[in-house]
Amino acid sequence: MQQYTFEKYSQEEIIEGIKNNDSRMIQVFYQSQYKKIEQYILANNGDPEDAKDIYQEAFVVLWRNIKLEKFHPENGTAIAGYLYQIAKNKWLDKLRNAKNKITVELQPNLHEAEEENEPETEAYHQWVVKEFENLGETCKEVLKRFYFQKESMEQIASAFDWTSATARNNKYRCIQQLKEKWKTKTK
Amino acid sequence: MNNPNHISQEEFERIEQYILGSMSASEADLFREELEQSEDLRKKHAEVKALISAVEEGALRNSLDKFHQDMESESSGPAPVKKLTPWFWSAAAAIALVIAAAVWTLYPQPTSHERLFAQYFQEDPGLITAMSSEGQYDFDRAMVDYKSGNYRDAIRRWETILLEKPENDTLLYFIGSSHLALKETEAAISYFEKVLLLPEGRFTEDNYWYLGLAHLREGRMEEAKVNLANSTHPLKDQLLKTLEEK
């Protein structure tokens, strides 16, 4: 039996929305789960800034695992529990690392799906993710619309009042900016 | 990856189309062959793939930050207003009065039936969908649009399905509901009336309620009463009583 679980949406709709990067659905789910995790972190020696960071890290892992079809819900609300568990583990890891760097794996199965890339590839990935924020507003908006919201070049062109050709060229230039920065960094 | 080869725009876009699945099947086959043969292309493919996936994640994080800000500004309420001197307030009040008087005389007020409609209208919350079975997918996708308030997209998607299933009460009822939510009352009525012609089903009662409300909004009180009376909505008696008193 399915239920309305997250505002007006069922878990299936949320999962489908996350797969398609549906902003509305991601926002509903993001906002519906934050308070619980914030409470946990505040009750365990964290501040609101920690809560936000940990929650977003956990959310990205959830998003990635859903896209890679690594998340298989066992019941109608499993996705909320899964996100909570990832956040909790991340927070416990952080507390442990802060304390003498003793690491004890509590639930190794939740960690394994996270980072499988080669260390070099992973470093590059993390760098690009971070550098994205430092791009100009126009580049951020163009790349977000194309790679995240999956808009067509025509849609992007009309949003910026460009021709399609200009939109394509600008997208390529924004990507080039990231590549150039990487080159400078690794020289 | 330390020394990425230069990738021209044309080549970049071709690799990207392959990765994003926007190539035709024959182009993709050709590309796959080239990939097998060329070490250089394999390297470039790996680089573009890594770049795209990182940019996608960067964009997600950027969105999450915005969602977070929205959430915080909602929960902290409106920003505090700076203290202003008393003369400012009396002047402001005087100006506001003049504006209000002007608006009152210049613009038509909502009629009492429109007000009643607004008071009683709450759109149908929609159906829960599974987003899985193939035949249902298009319907479900439209339902998600409907629940997200994208009524125009929902209507467009459902209309396409309606071409093949012109007598489907669920489709007719929800297309009508979408029009009603968009305040396109006459269009809504035409769909709700089509539902009335079909054998009774799970939407019959609700269909009467919304058909009644649509007529109410247009000021057709007799049609409104007849349809409302046929519904089983919990607020039906209250609304009918209000209408009788008019």
Chai-1 contact restraints between the chains, C-beta under 6 A:
chainA,res_idxA,chainB,res_idxB,connection_type,confidence,min_distance_angstrom,max_distance_angstrom,comment,restraint_id
A,Q2,B,I128,contact,1.0,0.0,6.0,A-B,restraint_1
A,K8,B,K147,contact,1.0,0.0,6.0,A-B,restraint_2
A,S10,B,I128,contact,1.0,0.0,6.0,A-B,restraint_3
A,E12,B,A130,contact,1.0,0.0,6.0,A-B,restraint_4
A,E12,B,M131,contact,1.0,0.0,6.0,A-B,restraint_5
A,E13,B,M131,contact,1.0,0.0,6.0,A-B,restraint_6
A,E13,B,V144,contact,1.0,0.0,6.0,A-B,restraint_7
A,E16,B,M131,contact,1.0,0.0,6.0,A-B,restraint_8
A,R24,B,S148,contact,1.0,0.0,6.0,A-B,restraint_9
A,Q27,B,F67,contact,1.0,0.0,6.0,A-B,restraint_10
A,Y30,B,F67,contact,1.0,0.0,6.0,A-B,restraint_11
A,Q31,B,M71,contact,1.0,0.0,6.0,A-B,restraint_12
A,Q56,B,L64,contact,1.0,0.0,6.0,A-B,restraint_13
A,Y124,B,M1,contact,1.0,0.0,6.0,A-B,restraint_14
A,H125,B,A54,contact,1.0,0.0,6.0,A-B,restraint_15
A,V128,B,A54,contact,1.0,0.0,6.0,A-B,restraint_16
A,V129,B,A54,contact,1.0,0.0,6.0,A-B,restraint_17
A,V129,B,E57,contact,1.0,0.0,6.0,A-B,restraint_18
A,V129,B,G58,contact,1.0,0.0,6.0,A-B,restraint_19
A,F132,B,G58,contact,1.0,0.0,6.0,A-B,restraint_20
A,L143,B,V55,contact,1.0,0.0,6.0,A-B,restraint_21
A,K144,B,A59,contact,1.0,0.0,6.0,A-B,restraint_22
A,Y147,B,I52,contact,1.0,0.0,6.0,A-B,restraint_23
A,Y147,B,V55,contact,1.0,0.0,6.0,A-B,restraint_24
A,Y147,B,E56,contact,1.0,0.0,6.0,A-B,restraint_25
A,F148,B,E56,contact,1.0,0.0,6.0,A-B,restraint_26
A,F148,B,A59,contact,1.0,0.0,6.0,A-B,restraint_27
A,Y172,B,Q9,contact,1.0,0.0,6.0,A-B,restraint_28
A,T186,B,N2,contact,1.0,0.0,6.0,A-B,restraint_29
